């Protein structure tokens, strides 16, 4: 990972953590990569779990489980029962198909505890062109850019509004990235 990749990731994680719930015992990171975000919050949480298809192997400890695989298929049934106070999906859904996002929305609503939060970042579709240029100039590694498909951020409202309530939407990184914060309804 190049310096610019790290700077962009750091900025994205900082924005996401600014929107986390005040009390956060158990968290899940969709697309956890190397566990960077989970490492940032390990001192304020009891459990940190995640899934990423680029993990070379499953990693387990008494307080964490990182699985190699795709979301939601790699999630165990016990993880779908109101377990998590926060679920993070940073720079993830632009890689998913429409069907995968729909399935994810259903699973996420079951995984969240009452008043649990889903924090999503997703770039504007124009960012794909910028990232292609930055990768061409060898300024970024641009992991899995070939999976981007011009995802429209507003589509998230459709996918998640049936089971979760939008509490915040904001642009950052000069308007090129979006953060969405959803919360589980009390009655779910």
C-alpha positions in Angstrom: 0.0 0.0 0.0 1.4 3.3 -1.0 1.5 6.5 1.0 -1.5 8.1 -0.8 -3.5 4.9 -0.3 -2.7 5.1 3.5 -3.7 8.8 3.7 -7.0 8.2 1.9 -7.8 5.2 4.2 -6.8 7.1 7.3 -9.2 10.0 6.4 -12.0 7.6 5.6 -11.6 5.8 8.9 -11.4 9.0 10.8 -14.7 10.2 9.3 -16.3 6.8 10.1 -15.2 6.7 13.7 -16.5 10.2 14.2 -19.9 8.8 13.5 -19.7 5.7 15.7 -22.1 5.0 18.5 -21.1 6.4 21.9 -21.1 2.9 23.5 -19.6 0.3 21.2 -18.8 -3.1 22.7 -19.0 -5.3 19.7 -18.1 -4.2 16.1 -18.0 -5.8 12.7 -16.0 -4.6 9.7 -17.2 -5.6 6.2 -14.1 -5.5 4.0 -11.7 -5.4 7.0 -8.6 -5.8 4.8 -5.7 -6.0 7.2 -7.7 -5.0 10.3 -6.6 -1.4 10.3 -10.0 0.1 11.5 -10.5 -2.7 14.1 -7.0 -2.0 15.4 -7.9 1.6 15.9 -10.8 0.8 18.2 -9.5 -2.4 20.0 -8.9 -0.4 23.2 -12.5 0.8 23.4 -14.4 -2.3 22.3 -14.7 -5.8 23.7 -15.0 -7.7 20.4 -13.8 -6.9 16.8 -14.9 -9.1 14.0 -14.6 -8.8 10.2 -14.6 -10.4 6.8 -12.6 -9.7 3.7 -12.0 -11.8 0.6 -8.4 -10.7 0.4 -7.4 -12.2 3.8 -4.9 -15.0 3.3 -6.3 -17.0 6.2 -8.8 -16.8 9.0 -7.4 -15.1 12.2 -9.0 -15.7 15.6 -8.3 -14.5 19.1 -10.4 -14.4 22.3 -11.6 -10.9 21.2 -11.6 -11.0 17.5 -12.4 -13.2 14.4 -11.3 -12.1 10.9 -12.6 -14.4 8.2 -11.5 -14.9 4.6 -14.6 -14.7 2.5 -17.3 -12.5 1.2 -20.1 -10.8 3.0 -22.7 -11.9 3.9 -22.1 -15.6 3.0 -19.1 -15.8 5.3 -21.0 -14.6 8.4 -21.9 -17.3 10.9 -25.5 -17.7 12.0 -24.7 -16.7 15.6 -23.4 -13.3 14.3 -26.8 -12.6 12.8 -28.7 -12.2 16.1 -28.4 -8.5 17.3 -24.8 -8.9 18.2 -23.1 -5.7 17.0 -23.3 -2.1 18.2 -21.6 -0.9 15.0 -21.0 -2.4 11.6 -18.6 -0.6 9.3 -18.6 -0.9 5.5 -15.9 1.5 4.3 -15.3 1.6 0.5 -17.1 -1.7 0.1 -20.5 -1.5 -1.5 -19.1 0.0 -4.8 -17.6 -3.5 -5.3 -20.9 -5.4 -4.6 -23.6 -6.4 -7.1 -27.1 -5.1 -6.6 -28.2 -8.6 -5.4 -25.3 -8.7 -2.9 -26.2 -5.3 -1.4 -29.8 -6.4 -1.0 -28.8 -9.6 0.8 -26.3 -7.5 2.9 -29.1 -5.1 4.0 -31.2 -8.0 5.3 -28.3 -9.6 7.2 -27.0 -6.3 8.6 -30.4 -5.4 10.0 -30.3 -8.8 11.9 -26.7 -8.4 13.1 -27.2 -4.9 14.6 -28.3 -4.6 18.2 -31.1 -2.1 19.0 -29.9 1.4 18.2 -26.8 -0.2 16.6 -25.3 1.8 13.7 -24.2 0.9 10.2 -21.5 3.3 9.0 -20.9 3.2 5.2 -18.5 5.2 3.1 -18.9 5.1 -0.7 -17.2 7.3 -3.3 -18.9 9.3 -6.0 -18.8 7.4 -9.4 -16.4 10.1 -10.8 -13.8 8.9 -8.3 -13.2 5.8 -10.5 -11.6 8.1 -13.2 -9.5 9.8 -10.6 -8.3 6.5 -9.1 -7.5 5.2 -12.6 -5.3 8.2 -13.2 -3.6 8.0 -9.8 -2.9 4.3 -10.4 -1.5 5.0 -13.9 0.8 7.6 -12.3 1.8 4.9 -9.7 0.7 7.1 -6.8 -1.7 4.5 -5.4 -2.1 0.7 -5.6 -5.8 1.1 -5.9 -6.9 -2.3 -4.6 -9.7 -4.0 -6.6 -10.5 -1.0 -8.8 -11.6 -3.3 -11.6 -14.6 -4.3 -9.3 -15.9 -0.7 -9.3 -19.0 -0.4 -11.4 -20.0 3.3 -11.2 -22.1 2.7 -8.1 -24.5 5.6 -7.4 -24.3 6.4 -3.6 -28.0 7.4 -3.4 -28.9 3.8 -4.1 -27.9 3.0 -0.5 -31.0 4.8 0.7 -33.2 2.4 -1.2 -31.4 -0.7 0.0 -31.2 0.2 3.7 -34.2 2.4 4.4 -36.6 -0.6 4.7 -34.9 -1.9 7.8 -32.7 1.0 9.1 -33.2 4.7 9.7 -30.8 7.2 8.1 -29.4 9.5 10.8 -26.7 11.2 8.7 -25.4 11.6 5.3 -22.4 13.8 4.5 -19.8 14.4 1.8 -16.1 14.5 2.6 -12.8 14.3 0.8 -13.6 17.4 -1.3 -17.1 16.1 -2.0 -15.8 13.0 -3.7 -16.7 10.6 -0.9 -19.9 10.0 1.1 -20.6 8.8 4.6 -24.0 7.3 5.4 -25.0 6.5 9.0 -28.0 4.3 9.5 -29.4 3.1 12.8 -31.5 0.1 13.6 -35.1 0.7 14.6 -36.0 -0.1 18.1 -38.7 -2.5 17.0 -36.6 -4.6 14.5 
